[in-house]
Amino acid sequence: MNHKFKVDENKCIKCGLCVNDCLTGALEKNKDNLPFMKNPLKCIKCQHCFAICPNGAISIMGKNPEDSAAVKQINPDDILNLIQTRRSTRNYKQENVPKETIEKLKAMLNYVPTGCNFHKLHFSFIEDINVMDEFRVMVNNKLISLLNTKTVKFFADKLNKFAKYKDAFLNGEDVIFRGAPHLVVVSAPIESPCINQDGIIALSYFELYAKSLGLSTLWCGFCQAVLKLFPSFCEYLQIPKGYQPVYVMLFGIGNIEYKRATQPDEFTFTTIEQHEIEVGIFDKIKRFFWNFIR
């Protein structure tokens, strides 16, 4: 396996930062204290060595340090405000997001973290509102046909959680897509070590960056359920063979503007201090059940 690991000896100051930060131990120092790739099979292509080098002396996989973005100081209050003012949006302008803005979103997604640096996520975008309308009609017609069958209608009426959505859906409301002009589906190979976590993390980055670009977003669990139940829609969205859809996010230019952050109820927090634990067998069984109930 050739990782094209190269060291510019004129730039290398032999600080050892790259070797110390190599989490798999693929790098070591030679007799001249220069880093080299001793165990190529251990390398997971995380590029930590490439990123940490203070002088840009390291190149790996043909990457040029001069082509990388420099680390900038960011105002943490601005990041906090972005998080505080993000809102789920269900009201969109019926127009396409500019192509260049979508390209910025795509480029950003290449930087999202993945478990074990298993960098094989796939993103299916609907970038044109006409395509989105076609997909919307296909999904809605499929579900209307399903909900009109006696068996499904019976159980839908019995499930209070979904009864109100069923009635609204059958009355012609766009319950699933909320009029959004675009969507993105993240999918991952079924052999991914962190198949569900990787996709959720990616879309979390997506929605915050979309917010910074003036866009609105909505996590779409209904559409995710549709993709799970009806594989033909996975084919429509060109999700690769051997990939599993992880989640769906709607996005577009919001037709409303929020003026301030909400004031949410606080979560609970625990600060752990040194202590002894004694757990009975029944408590262990209950905890095991809670851990795997979903």
C-alpha positions as CSV (number, residue, x, y, z in Angstrom):
1,M,0.0,0.0,0.0
2,N,1.7,3.2,-1.2
3,H,0.6,6.2,0.9
4,K,3.1,8.5,-0.9
5,F,4.4,9.6,2.5
6,K,7.1,12.2,1.9
7,V,9.1,14.5,4.1
8,D,10.8,17.7,2.9
9,E,14.0,17.5,4.8
10,N,14.6,21.2,4.3
11,K,11.5,22.0,6.2
12,C,11.4,19.3,8.8
13,I,12.6,20.5,12.2
14,K,12.5,16.9,13.7
15,C,10.0,17.9,16.4
16,G,8.3,14.5,16.4
17,L,4.8,15.9,16.6
18,C,3.7,13.8,13.6
19,V,5.0,10.6,15.1
20,N,3.5,11.3,18.6
21,D,0.1,12.1,17.1
22,C,-0.1,9.0,14.9
23,L,-2.8,7.1,16.7
24,T,-2.1,3.8,15.0
25,G,1.7,3.9,15.3
26,A,2.2,3.8,11.6
27,L,5.0,6.4,11.8
28,E,8.3,6.2,13.5
29,K,11.6,8.2,13.4
30,N,14.6,7.0,11.5
31,K,18.2,7.2,12.7
32,D,18.3,10.8,11.6
33,N,15.1,11.6,13.6
34,L,13.1,12.1,10.4
35,P,9.6,10.6,10.3
36,F,8.9,7.7,8.0
37,M,6.0,5.3,7.3
38,K,7.2,2.1,9.0
39,N,3.8,0.3,9.1
40,P,1.7,1.4,6.0
41,L,-1.0,-1.2,6.8
42,K,-1.7,0.6,10.1
43,C,-2.3,3.9,8.4
44,I,-6.0,4.9,8.3
45,K,-5.4,8.0,6.1
46,C,-6.5,10.4,8.9
47,Q,-3.9,12.9,7.7
48,H,-3.1,14.0,11.3
49,C,0.6,14.0,10.5
50,F,-0.1,16.2,7.5
51,A,-2.2,18.6,9.6
52,I,0.0,18.9,12.7
53,C,3.3,19.6,11.0
54,P,4.3,23.2,11.9
55,N,6.3,23.8,8.8
56,G,4.2,21.9,6.2
57,A,7.1,19.4,5.7
58,I,4.9,16.4,5.3
59,S,3.0,15.2,2.2
60,I,0.8,12.1,2.1
61,M,-1.4,10.6,-0.6
62,G,-0.2,13.3,-2.9
63,K,-1.7,16.1,-0.8
64,N,0.2,19.4,-0.9
65,P,0.3,21.4,2.5
66,E,0.0,24.7,0.6
67,D,-3.4,23.6,-0.7
68,S,-4.9,23.3,2.8
69,A,-6.9,25.9,4.7
70,A,-5.1,27.5,7.6
71,V,-6.4,27.3,11.1
72,K,-8.2,30.6,12.0
73,Q,-9.2,31.9,15.4
74,I,-13.1,31.9,15.6
75,N,-15.2,33.8,18.1
76,P,-16.8,31.2,20.3
77,D,-19.7,33.5,21.0
78,D,-20.6,33.5,17.2
79,I,-20.6,29.6,17.2
80,L,-22.8,29.6,20.3
81,N,-25.2,32.0,18.7
82,L,-25.4,29.9,15.6
83,I,-26.3,26.9,17.7
84,Q,-28.8,28.9,19.8
85,T,-30.6,30.4,16.9
86,R,-30.9,27.3,14.7
87,R,-34.5,26.3,14.2
88,S,-36.3,23.5,12.4
89,T,-38.1,25.1,9.5
90,R,-41.4,24.0,7.9
91,N,-42.1,26.9,5.7
92,Y,-39.9,27.4,2.5
93,K,-39.8,29.7,-0.5
94,Q,-40.6,27.8,-3.6
95,E,-37.3,28.5,-5.4
96,N,-34.0,26.7,-5.9
97,V,-31.1,27.4,-3.7
98,P,-28.3,28.9,-5.9
99,K,-26.0,26.2,-7.3
100,E,-22.9,27.7,-5.9
101,T,-24.4,27.6,-2.4
102,I,-25.2,23.9,-2.7
103,E,-21.6,23.3,-4.0
104,K,-20.3,24.9,-0.8
105,L,-22.4,22.6,1.3
106,K,-21.1,19.6,-0.6
107,A,-17.5,20.7,-0.2
108,M,-18.0,21.1,3.5
109,L,-19.3,17.5,3.9
110,N,-15.9,16.2,2.9
111,Y,-14.6,17.4,6.3
112,V,-17.1,15.7,8.6
113,P,-15.7,13.2,11.1
114,T,-16.4,9.5,10.7
115,G,-15.7,6.5,13.1
116,C,-12.3,4.9,12.4
117,N,-11.9,7.4,9.6
118,F,-14.1,5.2,7.4
119,H,-14.5,7.9,4.8
120,K,-17.2,6.3,2.6
121,L,-20.4,8.2,3.2
122,H,-22.6,8.9,0.3
123,F,-24.9,12.0,-0.1
124,S,-27.8,12.0,-2.5
125,F,-29.0,15.5,-3.2
126,I,-32.2,16.7,-4.9
127,E,-31.1,20.1,-6.1
128,D,-33.9,21.1,-8.4
129,I,-37.4,21.9,-7.1
130,N,-39.0,20.2,-10.1
131,V,-37.3,16.9,-9.3
132,M,-38.3,17.5,-5.6
133,D,-41.9,17.9,-6.6
134,E,-41.7,14.7,-8.7
135,F,-40.3,12.8,-5.7
136,R,-42.9,14.4,-3.4
137,V,-45.8,13.2,-5.6
138,M,-44.4,9.7,-5.9
139,V,-44.0,9.3,-2.1
140,N,-47.3,10.9,-1.3
141,N,-49.2,8.8,-3.8
142,K,-47.6,5.6,-2.5
143,L,-48.5,6.4,1.1
144,I,-52.1,7.5,0.2
145,S,-52.6,4.2,-1.6
146,L,-51.2,2.4,1.5
147,L,-53.2,4.3,4.0
148,N,-56.4,3.6,2.1
149,T,-56.1,-0.1,2.6
150,K,-58.3,-1.4,5.4
151,T,-55.6,-3.1,7.5
152,V,-53.2,-0.1,7.5
153,K,-56.0,2.4,8.0
154,F,-57.2,0.4,11.1
155,F,-53.8,0.4,12.8
156,A,-53.1,4.0,11.9
157,D,-56.4,5.0,13.5
158,K,-55.4,3.1,16.7
159,L,-52.0,4.8,17.0
160,N,-52.7,8.1,18.6
161,K,-49.2,9.4,17.7
162,F,-49.8,9.1,14.0
163,A,-53.6,9.5,13.7
164,K,-53.4,13.3,13.3
165,Y,-50.7,13.0,10.7
166,K,-52.7,10.4,8.8
167,D,-55.8,12.7,8.6
168,A,-53.7,15.7,7.6
169,F,-51.9,13.7,5.0
170,L,-55.1,12.3,3.4
171,N,-56.5,15.9,3.4
172,G,-53.6,16.8,1.0
173,E,-51.2,18.5,3.5
174,D,-47.5,18.0,2.7
175,V,-46.9,16.4,6.0
176,I,-43.6,14.7,5.0
177,F,-41.7,17.3,3.0
178,R,-43.3,20.5,4.3
179,G,-42.9,22.2,0.9
180,A,-39.1,22.0,1.1
181,P,-37.5,22.5,-2.4
182,H,-34.5,20.3,-1.7
183,L,-33.3,17.3,0.3
184,V,-30.1,15.4,1.1
185,V,-30.0,11.8,2.1
186,V,-26.8,10.5,3.8
187,S,-26.1,6.7,3.4
188,A,-23.3,4.5,4.5
189,P,-21.9,1.1,3.6
190,I,-23.5,-1.7,5.7
191,E,-20.0,-2.7,6.9
192,S,-19.3,0.8,8.3
193,P,-18.1,0.6,11.9
194,C,-20.3,3.5,13.0
195,I,-23.1,3.3,10.4
196,N,-25.7,5.4,12.2
197,Q,-23.5,7.8,14.1
198,D,-21.5,8.9,11.0
199,G,-24.6,10.0,9.1
200,I,-26.2,11.9,12.0
201,I,-22.9,13.7,12.7
202,A,-22.6,14.6,9.0
203,L,-26.1,16.1,8.9
204,S,-25.5,18.0,12.2
205,Y,-22.5,19.7,10.5
206,F,-24.7,20.3,7.4
207,E,-27.5,22.1,9.2
208,L,-25.2,24.4,11.1
209,Y,-23.2,25.3,8.0
210,A,-26.5,25.7,6.1
211,K,-27.7,28.1,8.8
212,S,-24.5,30.2,8.4
213,L,-25.3,30.4,4.6
214,G,-28.8,31.8,5.3
215,L,-30.6,28.5,4.6
216,S,-33.2,26.6,6.7
217,T,-33.3,22.9,7.4
218,L,-35.5,20.1,8.8
219,W,-34.7,16.6,10.0
220,C,-37.1,14.4,8.1
221,G,-37.8,11.2,10.0
222,F,-41.0,10.5,8.0
223,C,-39.0,10.4,4.7
224,Q,-36.3,8.2,6.4
225,A,-39.1,5.7,7.3
226,V,-40.3,5.8,3.7
227,L,-36.9,4.9,2.4
228,K,-36.7,2.0,4.9
229,L,-40.1,0.7,3.9
230,F,-40.0,1.2,0.2
231,P,-36.6,0.3,-1.3
232,S,-37.7,1.6,-4.8
233,F,-37.3,5.1,-3.5
234,C,-33.6,4.3,-2.6
235,E,-33.2,3.5,-6.3
236,Y,-34.8,6.8,-7.3
237,L,-32.3,8.6,-5.1
238,Q,-29.4,6.5,-6.5
239,I,-28.3,5.3,-3.1
240,P,-25.4,2.9,-4.0
241,K,-25.8,-0.9,-3.7
242,G,-24.7,-2.1,-0.3
243,Y,-25.4,1.2,1.3
244,Q,-28.1,1.9,4.0
245,P,-29.9,5.2,4.2
246,V,-29.0,6.8,7.6
247,Y,-31.2,9.9,7.6
248,V,-32.8,12.6,5.5
249,M,-32.6,16.4,5.8
250,L,-34.8,18.9,4.0
251,F,-33.4,22.3,3.2
252,G,-34.1,25.5,1.3
253,I,-34.6,29.2,1.7
254,G,-36.9,29.8,4.6
255,N,-40.1,31.7,4.1
256,I,-40.0,33.0,7.7
257,E,-37.4,34.7,9.8
258,Y,-36.8,34.0,13.5
259,K,-35.7,37.0,15.5
260,R,-34.3,35.5,18.6
261,A,-33.3,32.2,20.2
262,T,-35.7,30.2,22.3
263,Q,-35.3,29.6,26.0
264,P,-35.4,25.8,26.2
265,D,-35.9,23.7,29.3
266,E,-32.6,22.6,30.7
267,F,-31.3,19.1,30.3
268,T,-29.9,17.3,33.4
269,F,-26.2,17.3,34.1
270,T,-24.1,15.2,36.4
271,T,-20.5,15.9,37.4
272,I,-18.9,12.6,38.2
273,E,-16.6,12.4,41.3
274,Q,-14.7,9.5,42.7
275,H,-17.0,7.1,44.4
276,E,-17.7,3.4,44.9
277,I,-20.6,1.6,43.2
278,E,-22.6,-1.4,44.2
279,V,-25.2,-2.6,41.8
280,G,-27.6,-5.5,42.4
281,I,-28.3,-8.1,39.8
282,F,-31.8,-6.8,39.1
283,D,-30.5,-3.3,38.6
284,K,-27.9,-4.7,36.2
285,I,-30.6,-6.5,34.2
286,K,-32.7,-3.3,34.0
287,R,-29.8,-1.3,32.9
288,F,-28.9,-3.9,30.2
289,F,-32.6,-3.7,29.0
290,W,-32.5,0.1,28.9
291,N,-29.3,0.1,26.9
292,F,-30.7,-2.1,24.2
293,I,-34.4,-1.3,24.1
294,R,-34.1,0.6,20.8
